[in-house]
Amino acid sequence: MPGHALLPPLRNLHAELAPLAAQRAVLVLLVSRQDCPYCLEVRRNYLAPLHRAGTPRLAFRELESDTVADLPDASGQRQPIAAILRQLGVRFFPTVLFLGPDGRTLAEPLLGADHSGFYGAYLDARLQQAKDKL
């Protein structure tokens, strides 16, 4: 099942970040690959339920890095996906980023999937940390 069926796709980072300041919201961005089973696990079991619940002050998007050639970055400049991933510091899939209105990271990225049974607790802590930094 494609990621966009569970989380809205990121098509323009600048446009997604713009309304966050007025909403005092965090952009929770799942950076994934289409063929990544761990990405599916994080998307399906953790992020999609929060997105469906309409969790306040959180906007959820997914960037399937192997299905997008380029997109506008945080400043609005169209960049190749490899440059966007470098800007965001993404080297591993899945990576969940917690971005503020200026595109800066508000909490430490969450890498990988749930192998220890604590992913939900790690995610909750990062979400709270990000909201507290706004």
Buried (B, 14 or more C-beta within 10 A) or exposed (E): EEBBEBBEBBEBBBEBBEEBEEEEBBBBBBBBBEEBEBBBBBBBEBBBEBBEEEBEEBBBBBBBBEBBEEBBBBEEEEBEBEEBBEBBEBEEBBBBBBBBBEBEBBBEBBBBBBEEEEBEEBBEBBBEBBBEEB
